[in-house]
Amino acid sequence: MPRLNFDILYGRSLRLRPGLWFELIGSAVDFSLESRIFHSISLGLIVLSSLYVPYNLYAGLYVGSLSAMIFAGFYGQQYYYSRFLGKPHSSTLFGLGAY
């Protein structure tokens, strides 16, 4: 009978095999916890905003599609500056954009 492996419940398998997600949010050595959380939220918002663009186009909401595209670009710019250029993100602008 095969033996059950519960390492995934304790996060061990995630630590042994860093994947694409960990490359996108950054390592704990290079970035603070705040920055890594910001990268995670930014990536989620980029994906969500990008999904709204074709949905709004299909629904005939052209202004909504344009605004979703602008927000996706803004979130992408904030993510890129924080993750790859090492510049701190603008919490005020990010909060207003999310509002």
QUIPEVEN-V557840 format. One record per residue. N is the residue number from 1. RES is the residue in three letters. PHI is phi in radians with two decimals (NA if undefined). PSI is psi in whole degrees, -180 to 180 (none if undefined). OMEGA is omega as a letter, one per 30 degrees, with the letter a starting at -180 (NA if undefined). Layout:
BEGIN
((N;RES;PHI;PSI;OMEGA) (N;RES;PHI;PSI;OMEGA))
END
This chain:
BEGIN
((1;MET;NA;134;a) (2;PRO;-1.19;146;a) (3;ARG;-1.49;137;l) (4;LEU;-1.36;139;a) (5;ASN;-2.01;114;a) (6;PHE;-1.81;22;a) (7;ASP;-1.11;-31;a) (8;ILE;-1.10;-30;l) (9;LEU;-1.20;-28;a) (10;TYR;-1.72;2;l) (11;GLY;1.36;8;a) (12;ARG;-1.18;-40;a) (13;SER;-1.21;-29;l) (14;LEU;-1.23;-34;l) (15;ARG;-1.29;-28;a) (16;LEU;-1.38;-31;a) (17;ARG;-2.16;83;l) (18;PRO;-1.18;135;a) (19;GLY;-2.07;-158;a) (20;LEU;-1.08;-40;a) (21;TRP;-1.04;-43;a) (22;PHE;-1.23;-27;l) (23;GLU;-1.26;-35;a) (24;LEU;-1.28;-37;a) (25;ILE;-1.54;-20;l) (26;GLY;1.76;158;a) (27;SER;-1.48;159;l) (28;ALA;-1.20;-23;l) (29;VAL;-1.27;-40;a) (30;ASP;-1.55;-28;a) (31;PHE;-2.23;149;l) (32;SER;-1.30;167;l) (33;LEU;-1.07;-39;l) (34;GLU;-1.05;-44;a) (35;SER;-1.16;-41;l) (36;ARG;-1.17;-37;l) (37;ILE;-1.16;-42;l) (38;PHE;-1.05;-42;l) (39;HIS;-1.10;-41;l) (40;SER;-1.11;-47;a) (41;ILE;-1.15;-40;l) (42;SER;-1.07;-44;l) (43;LEU;-1.10;-40;l) (44;GLY;-1.09;-42;l) (45;LEU;-1.21;-35;l) (46;ILE;-1.12;-46;l) (47;VAL;-1.12;-46;a) (48;LEU;-1.10;-46;l) (49;SER;-1.12;-37;l) (50;SER;-1.18;-31;l) (51;LEU;-1.29;-28;l) (52;TYR;-1.26;-26;a) (53;VAL;-1.06;-58;l) (54;PRO;-1.19;-31;l) (55;TYR;-1.09;-46;l) (56;ASN;-1.18;-35;l) (57;LEU;-1.10;-43;l) (58;TYR;-1.11;-37;a) (59;ALA;-1.40;-6;a) (60;GLY;1.44;15;l) (61;LEU;-1.69;81;a) (62;TYR;-1.24;-36;l) (63;VAL;-1.19;-40;l) (64;GLY;-1.12;-38;l) (65;SER;-1.15;-42;l) (66;LEU;-1.14;-43;l) (67;SER;-1.18;-36;l) (68;ALA;-1.13;-37;l) (69;MET;-1.17;-40;l) (70;ILE;-1.14;-44;l) (71;PHE;-1.13;-40;l) (72;ALA;-1.09;-41;l) (73;GLY;-1.14;-40;l) (74;PHE;-1.14;-47;l) (75;TYR;-1.10;-38;l) (76;GLY;-1.13;-40;l) (77;GLN;-1.15;-44;l) (78;GLN;-1.11;-41;l) (79;TYR;-1.11;-47;a) (80;TYR;-1.08;-46;l) (81;TYR;-1.09;-40;a) (82;SER;-1.30;-45;a) (83;ARG;-1.37;-47;a) (84;PHE;-1.77;-27;l) (85;LEU;-1.75;-12;l) (86;GLY;1.31;14;l) (87;LYS;-1.49;142;l) (88;PRO;-1.19;144;a) (89;HIS;-1.35;156;l) (90;SER;-1.57;104;a) (91;SER;-1.13;-35;a) (92;THR;-1.17;-49;l) (93;LEU;-1.13;-40;a) (94;PHE;-1.14;-41;l) (95;GLY;-1.16;-42;l) (96;LEU;-1.15;-38;l) (97;GLY;-1.14;-37;l) (98;ALA;-1.27;-30;a) (99;TYR;-1.22;none;NA))
END
